[in-house]
Amino acid sequence: MTAEPLPAQDPAHLGGETGATKRMANIGILIESGAEGIKETNFGVITAARRKSGGNLFAFIIDGDAAAAKAVLETYGVRKVVGVTAPAPDIQARPELQAAALAAAVTHFEITGLLGVASPKGRDLLARVAASLDAPLVQDCLKVDMDEGTVTKSHFSGRTTATLRLKGSPWVCSLRPNSVEPVPAPAAATAENFQAQTVDPGRVCVKDVKKSGTGATDLAEANIILTGGRAIGSSENYQMLRECAEVLGAAVGASRAAVDAGYAPHSMQVGQTGKTVSPKLYIACGVSGAVQHFAGMKTSKVIVAINNDKDAPIFGKSDYGILGDMFEVVPALTEALRKRRQPK
Ligand SMILES: Cc1cc2nc3c(=O)[nH]c(=O)nc-3n(C[C@H](O)[C@H](O)[C@H](O)COP(=O)(O)OP(=O)(O)OC[C@H]3O[C@@H](n4cnc5c(N)ncnc54)[C@H](O)[C@@H]3O)c2cc1C
């Protein structure tokens, strides 16, 4: 990797042009889809990829229908939607083949920078693409400034951030889900398919994907998260949070103390040794606010704490605090939200 801390201004950066080679930058975005179609988290990445100084945005969909995705992607400024395939029937099960096909598309369309969501799939695929193109890679960025040519990344469990400049072309980076607010910027896009003439090395094949069964919404990409700490007291009591989460369209998380106590699986853990999340709303229920927990959720847009100890450190780190028993506050919140949802 050739990411460097910021030196003095250097024009040969993120999709930028040197004085000698003024050309339109082609920026690529790896688009991810879920059960409900194109994931919302992509729109923040597309927003981040736009440059005031111009350039074309390409959306790459692995083994997807480019024509069907065109309408929604052009709303955010994409100019070309490319369905990337390879001559193999089961490309979705072959990460190596997906990466090889995407790398071929990056080369074919003369992409100067490739961005994606820092989801498990995005991190995996982008790292493979960067390796195969020998491109600089920065994962889990909080910010990308396409005009300045810099990316910002959190270090030391969120205690500090570093602004980096990537040298070379193409470069690859992933953005933390929800770190950039999606802003529409309608454009007219075209759609096409690109079939990479790559051969699957056949070393990795995904046989089965098992859902953790802890909730419908993925924690890392959720817009709203309700987390239960040690005070939840049992795995059964998470049902109280799940009911509230269902009304809110939220995912349910856990502190390490709750995981260590066996109340929740590790896949639900938020924090330094769990998942890093960045939702629009984070509701911490019976969580004290230890630095290791905070490290995993401090970039949440709005933090609400429900705690029965007025001196709990979490109150000093929250936007809103509710002093009270979570076993009274959460059901009351669920009830109030349900009432609001009911048609009048
Ligand atoms: C190397 C290392 C890595 C770590 N990684 C992580 C990590 O990834 N994630 C993580 O979370 N922690 C992590 N920890 C652990 C961390 O230091 C804390 O121990 C942990 O976060 C505490 O979890 P908690 O807030 O649920 O429990 P506690 O600290 O026990 O807090 C429980 C809170 O619930 C409140 N409470 C009690 N009853 C109620 C009620 N009825 N209603 C409302 N509030 C109530 C209490 O006032 C208290 O504030 C790590 C620690 C180390 C050393």
The ligand as an ORCA input file, in Angstrom:
! r2SCAN-3c Opt
* xyz 0 1
  C      -9.124     -5.291     24.828
  C     -10.571     -5.034     25.136
  C     -11.487     -5.013     24.103
  C     -12.833     -4.749     24.348
  N     -13.712     -4.718     23.309
  C     -14.997     -4.386     23.544
  C     -15.944     -4.287     22.487
  O     -15.637     -4.532     21.316
  N     -17.208     -3.922     22.799
  C     -17.617     -3.647     24.071
  O     -18.788     -3.317     24.264
  N     -16.740     -3.749     25.083
  C     -15.468     -4.133     24.867
  N     -14.626     -4.282     25.924
  C     -15.173     -4.257     27.279
  C     -15.421     -2.879     27.854
  O     -14.259     -2.427     28.495
  C     -16.579     -2.907     28.878
  O     -16.285     -3.841     29.869
  C     -17.932     -3.251     28.270
  O     -18.182     -2.441     27.143
  C     -19.007     -3.032     29.298
  O     -20.227     -3.443     28.768
  P     -21.582     -2.819     29.338
  O     -21.554     -1.354     29.156
  O     -22.692     -3.578     28.722
  O     -21.562     -3.265     30.859
  P     -21.328     -2.388     32.195
  O     -20.063     -1.619     32.111
  O     -21.499     -3.333     33.288
  O     -22.509     -1.352     32.138
  C     -23.845     -1.675     32.346
  C     -24.612     -0.374     32.424
  O     -25.992     -0.643     32.521
  C     -26.560      0.281     33.420
  N     -27.800     -0.328     33.928
  C     -27.949     -1.336     34.854
  N     -29.234     -1.662     34.960
  C     -29.927     -0.857     34.139
  C     -31.304     -0.729     33.808
  N     -32.244     -1.521     34.348
  N     -31.669      0.229     32.930
  C     -30.757      1.034     32.364
  N     -29.426      0.941     32.626
  C     -29.019     -0.002     33.481
  C     -25.519      0.531     34.464
  O     -25.714      1.783     35.096
  C     -24.249      0.500     33.632
  O     -23.926      1.809     33.176
  C     -13.260     -4.533     25.684
  C     -12.341     -4.550     26.715
  C     -11.016     -4.796     26.458
  C     -10.038     -4.794     27.595
*
